[in-house]
Amino acid sequence: MLGTEGDVLISPACWQYAVLLNRFNYSFELEKNLHLKGYHTLSQGSLPYHPKSMQCYLSRTPDRMPSERHQIGNLKKYYLLNAASLLPVLALELRDGEKVLDLCAAPGGKSVALLQCADPGYLHCNEYDGLRFRWLKQTLESFIPQPLVDVIKVSELDGRDLGDAQPGTFDKVLVDAPCSNDRSWLFSSDSQKAACRISQRRNLPVLQIELLRSAIKALRPGGLLVYSTCTLSKAENQDVISEILNSYSNIIPVDIKEMARTCSRDFTFAPTGQECGLLVIPDKGKAWGPMYIAKLKKS
């Protein structure tokens, strides 16, 4: 474990929560309140792709807004999230009318964020785990108006089979893969659960590679794919992407170093040794991540 990020990861009191505003239920009062509390907007438009419709507010302190309750028929005004989880969404560069696949979509924060960026022609949100699938559906109902929900398909399929079922269908694919989530895994007092997770950890790269192979099949030629995890593990990050790049001649890495340059005010990045890969590491006052992001294109 590295120094400062290890301290931040095992100290939930240091964790920060960003506030993603819901453009479908915008509140001027809420935005004014965030400004008064000293929040600032993510990167304030300096990113190569950062649509004005996606507004996320960050605080330098571990201030946490209260969560809004789920109420049927009422859209929530904001979503609380780890700000680093917006970087994979921004890396996808979503445009109106595109066909998008969120392969491992629960609990739904990245799907909600995608819909803050643009109005896709079709969004397929998939989640294999039954409990997380129900959570995903509730999240979408809480944030997205009915007309837009009608262009969203929510499925409970094994992501490894989706590429065969819908080959060459999508303009953009997000694979926010199951991983050894360092935040929740480290902060656990259950030693039995910890032992089980350590044994699972060894099998995760195999699953991650299989999910990526399926995503590549589902992607149309010329389409973009973003892979992300919330772990510091090189075996689940750089090694998985290297394996994919070594096995496909039609998958090319996309340089995303510019994102690290423009976001350095809000995030701390560790070197990955890859032009197509970024790693956000938690730091004091920037307690975001861990979040690994890699960007690929199908030629």
KAUR-V485926 format. One record per residue. RES is the residue in three letters. PSI is psi in radians with two decimals (NA if undefined). Layout:
RES|PSI ; RES|PSI
This chain:
MET|2.41 ; LEU|2.97 ; GLY|-1.55 ; THR|-0.73 ; GLU|-0.55 ; GLY|-0.76 ; ASP|-0.78 ; VAL|-0.73 ; LEU|-0.65 ; ILE|0.25 ; SER|1.48 ; PRO|-0.42 ; ALA|-0.37 ; CYS|-0.27 ; TRP|2.50 ; GLN|2.64 ; TYR|2.13 ; ALA|2.77 ; VAL|1.88 ; LEU|2.01 ; LEU|2.52 ; ASN|1.92 ; ARG|-0.28 ; PHE|-0.08 ; ASN|1.05 ; TYR|2.39 ; SER|1.93 ; PHE|-0.65 ; GLU|-0.77 ; LEU|-0.79 ; GLU|-0.73 ; LYS|-0.73 ; ASN|-0.73 ; LEU|-0.74 ; HIS|-0.76 ; LEU|-0.56 ; LYS|-0.04 ; GLY|0.24 ; TYR|2.67 ; HIS|2.78 ; THR|2.59 ; LEU|2.06 ; SER|-0.04 ; GLN|0.91 ; GLY|0.14 ; SER|-0.12 ; LEU|2.60 ; PRO|-0.67 ; TYR|1.93 ; HIS|1.51 ; PRO|2.49 ; LYS|-0.48 ; SER|-0.37 ; MET|1.86 ; GLN|2.06 ; CYS|2.32 ; TYR|2.35 ; LEU|2.59 ; SER|2.57 ; ARG|-0.30 ; THR|2.86 ; PRO|0.72 ; ASP|2.40 ; ARG|2.14 ; MET|2.64 ; PRO|2.56 ; SER|2.52 ; GLU|2.53 ; ARG|2.56 ; HIS|2.15 ; GLN|2.15 ; ILE|2.27 ; GLY|-0.12 ; ASN|2.23 ; LEU|2.41 ; LYS|2.68 ; LYS|-0.41 ; TYR|2.80 ; TYR|2.26 ; LEU|2.32 ; LEU|2.91 ; ASN|2.03 ; ALA|-0.52 ; ALA|-0.41 ; SER|-0.12 ; LEU|-0.35 ; LEU|-0.74 ; PRO|-0.63 ; VAL|-0.81 ; LEU|-0.60 ; ALA|-0.44 ; LEU|-0.36 ; GLU|0.97 ; LEU|2.39 ; ARG|2.73 ; ASP|2.46 ; GLY|-0.11 ; GLU|2.73 ; LYS|2.17 ; VAL|2.45 ; LEU|2.16 ; ASP|1.72 ; LEU|-0.61 ; CYS|1.33 ; ALA|-0.43 ; ALA|2.60 ; PRO|-0.05 ; GLY|-0.04 ; GLY|-0.71 ; LYS|-0.58 ; SER|-0.77 ; VAL|-0.75 ; ALA|-0.71 ; LEU|-0.72 ; LEU|-0.24 ; GLN|-0.40 ; CYS|-0.69 ; ALA|2.97 ; ASP|1.69 ; PRO|2.69 ; GLY|-0.54 ; TYR|2.27 ; LEU|2.12 ; HIS|1.96 ; CYS|2.09 ; ASN|2.47 ; GLU|2.15 ; TYR|-0.63 ; ASP|2.20 ; GLY|-0.82 ; LEU|-0.79 ; ARG|-0.53 ; PHE|-0.76 ; ARG|-0.64 ; TRP|-0.75 ; LEU|-0.82 ; LYS|-0.72 ; GLN|-0.69 ; THR|-0.82 ; LEU|-0.72 ; GLU|-0.55 ; SER|-0.35 ; PHE|-0.33 ; ILE|2.26 ; PRO|2.69 ; GLN|-0.79 ; PRO|-0.61 ; LEU|-0.59 ; VAL|-0.52 ; ASP|-0.32 ; VAL|0.20 ; ILE|2.24 ; LYS|2.28 ; VAL|2.09 ; SER|2.81 ; GLU|0.84 ; LEU|2.82 ; ASP|2.04 ; GLY|-0.42 ; ARG|-0.32 ; ASP|-0.18 ; LEU|-0.58 ; GLY|-0.70 ; ASP|-0.60 ; ALA|-0.58 ; GLN|1.14 ; PRO|2.44 ; GLY|0.49 ; THR|-0.60 ; PHE|2.49 ; ASP|-0.63 ; LYS|2.41 ; VAL|2.30 ; LEU|2.19 ; VAL|1.58 ; ASP|1.51 ; ALA|2.61 ; PRO|2.35 ; CYS|3.04 ; SER|1.40 ; ASN|1.78 ; ASP|-0.55 ; ARG|-0.98 ; SER|-0.51 ; TRP|-0.67 ; LEU|-0.64 ; PHE|1.18 ; SER|2.30 ; SER|-0.04 ; ASP|1.82 ; SER|-0.56 ; GLN|-0.77 ; LYS|-0.69 ; ALA|-0.74 ; ALA|-0.70 ; CYS|-0.72 ; ARG|-0.63 ; ILE|-0.70 ; SER|-0.64 ; GLN|-0.65 ; ARG|-0.61 ; ARG|-0.51 ; ASN|-0.23 ; LEU|-0.75 ; PRO|-0.59 ; VAL|-0.82 ; LEU|-0.76 ; GLN|-0.72 ; ILE|-0.72 ; GLU|-0.70 ; LEU|-0.70 ; LEU|-0.68 ; ARG|-0.71 ; SER|-0.75 ; ALA|-0.69 ; ILE|-0.70 ; LYS|-0.69 ; ALA|-0.31 ; LEU|2.41 ; ARG|2.72 ; PRO|2.36 ; GLY|-0.15 ; GLY|2.81 ; LEU|2.50 ; LEU|2.31 ; VAL|2.26 ; TYR|2.35 ; SER|2.67 ; THR|2.92 ; CYS|0.84 ; THR|2.76 ; LEU|-0.08 ; SER|2.06 ; LYS|-0.62 ; ALA|-0.53 ; GLU|-0.14 ; ASN|-1.64 ; GLN|-0.70 ; ASP|-0.62 ; VAL|-0.79 ; ILE|-0.68 ; SER|-0.72 ; GLU|-0.76 ; ILE|-0.80 ; LEU|-0.54 ; ASN|-0.39 ; SER|-0.15 ; TYR|2.24 ; SER|-0.33 ; ASN|0.15 ; ILE|2.10 ; ILE|2.48 ; PRO|2.51 ; VAL|2.20 ; ASP|2.12 ; ILE|0.43 ; LYS|-0.53 ; GLU|-0.61 ; MET|-0.72 ; ALA|-0.68 ; ARG|-0.79 ; THR|-0.32 ; CYS|0.12 ; SER|-0.31 ; ARG|-0.60 ; ASP|-0.41 ; PHE|2.66 ; THR|2.24 ; PHE|2.49 ; ALA|2.59 ; PRO|2.46 ; THR|-0.26 ; GLY|0.19 ; GLN|2.40 ; GLU|-0.49 ; CYS|0.00 ; GLY|2.41 ; LEU|2.61 ; LEU|1.97 ; VAL|2.23 ; ILE|2.46 ; PRO|2.46 ; ASP|2.82 ; LYS|2.22 ; GLY|-0.20 ; LYS|1.06 ; ALA|0.82 ; TRP|2.69 ; GLY|-2.95 ; PRO|2.57 ; MET|2.08 ; TYR|2.37 ; ILE|2.25 ; ALA|2.45 ; LYS|2.24 ; LEU|2.74 ; LYS|2.48 ; LYS|2.05 ; SER|NA
